[in-house]
């Protein structure tokens, strides 16, 4: 048989990643002992090309568009040489804060472009190894999985399974409290290459720059980096998912199911007693890994919740929020039980506040035509996420408030009022903004 010579394409890192995935599937107990060499110059240049060019700069003040083809090749070649000599050291991330509900702020760590490129390279290698082993109820930051599939899984679980109680919890500041010792142990389940593992550890220990001051870190994976979601999924796979699938479901006699999107998850249970037991076991499990719950509650939810609530003197059964939507019990036109979801009040307030701030900031910076173009994209993005079955009223409300805010700030582009409301509605007829639309069918589960 004639031997076919290796071509450059066959020997590329992308091809090797495909082979790694196959090997990970067919030899699940085997560990990978040689990975660092995959972080070569051609592969990392490809990773750089995949980066979002509009992202914020790291501590060096450079964004991806600041690099010419020649400069990025030189920078990556120098970085690869440092990694081979074991002298590569990621720069600290630049800490910024984004607002959360309740006047709180979420810290983000922004890496430099070069470090972000290396992180993407590592992330793709980790994905090739670990992704085949992640469980089906995990939906966050995974290929071919998304938030709408997670939401549909919630609907399917409650509508078709004997789930009568929901365990609604939040892990307290999960990304800031990931234990590095346990995370390395999770990586060790599949990786035996000390050089590759060392690079990951260096990213974890790189530290933070805030207002010109450096801070060391001994725990957490900074949100804002490309690698952080992948590390979080690996961590929660071993800490939560496998534990629930192989242990908790075995000792609970009734039906139970977990649905997770990154660190956001809910658990369904058949009886209240079993829900209480699961919550107790969950807290003990998380405590072992130095994690705590910031919110914990058990609510009755399902086809009997409305009747039981009325019997207890409550007007309506409890609701729960998951992925920005409030899930509640209702009935169809034929009187059958139905679960529906609407944009949560917190998320609605946050989105409108962000829109108001954006319109205020941009009103005098660009032409009205450009504002209309960006505003149209924002509305379509909102409908693409929140435009699910049964949520028409919420997206109508968002559209209405968008018009009111736009009318308000367009009239403040100069001292003289540009529009009254009738003229504004006439302008909208000539230059319409996207109307509310439902784009995702939640009820198609069979």
HELIX and SHEET records of a PDB file:
HELIX    1   1 UNK A   13  UNK A   26  1                                  14    
HELIX    2   2 UNK A   36  UNK A   38  5                                   3    
HELIX    3   3 UNK A   41  UNK A   50  1                                  10    
HELIX    4   4 UNK A   64  UNK A   66  5                                   3    
HELIX    5   5 UNK A   69  UNK A   84  1                                  16    
HELIX    6   6 UNK A  101  UNK A  103  5                                   3    
HELIX    7   7 UNK A  113  UNK A  130  1                                  18    
HELIX    8   8 UNK A  131  UNK A  133  5                                   3    
HELIX    9   9 UNK A  147  UNK A  160  1                                  14    
HELIX   10  10 UNK A  174  UNK A  176  5                                   3    
HELIX   11  11 UNK A  180  UNK A  188  1                                   9    
HELIX   12  12 UNK A  194  UNK A  204  1                                  11    
HELIX   13  13 UNK A  228  UNK A  236  1                                   9    
HELIX   14  14 UNK A  237  UNK A  241  3                                   5    
HELIX   15  15 UNK A  242  UNK A  243  1                                   2    
HELIX   16  16 UNK A  244  UNK A  248  3                                   5    
HELIX   17  17 UNK A  249  UNK A  251  1                                   3    
HELIX   18  18 UNK A  272  UNK A  288  1                                  17    
HELIX   19  19 UNK A  305  UNK A  311  1                                   7    
HELIX   20  20 UNK A  345  UNK A  362  1                                  18    
HELIX   21  21 UNK A  368  UNK A  386  1                                  19    
HELIX   22  22 UNK A  392  UNK A  410  1                                  19    
HELIX   23  23 UNK A  421  UNK A  430  1                                  10    
SHEET    1   A 4 UNK A 105  UNK A 110  0                                        
SHEET    2   A 4 UNK A  93  UNK A  99 -1                                        
SHEET    3   A 4 UNK A 208  UNK A 210  1                                        
SHEET    4   A 4 UNK A 213  UNK A 215 -1                                        
SHEET    1   B 4 UNK A 256  UNK A 261  0                                        
SHEET    2   B 4 UNK A 264  UNK A 269 -1                                        
SHEET    3   B 4 UNK A 165  UNK A 171 -1                                        
SHEET    4   B 4 UNK A 293  UNK A 300 -1                                        
SHEET    1   C 3 UNK A 320  UNK A 322  0                                        
SHEET    2   C 3 UNK A 325  UNK A 331 -1                                        
SHEET    3   C 3 UNK A 337  UNK A 343 -1                                        
END                                                                             
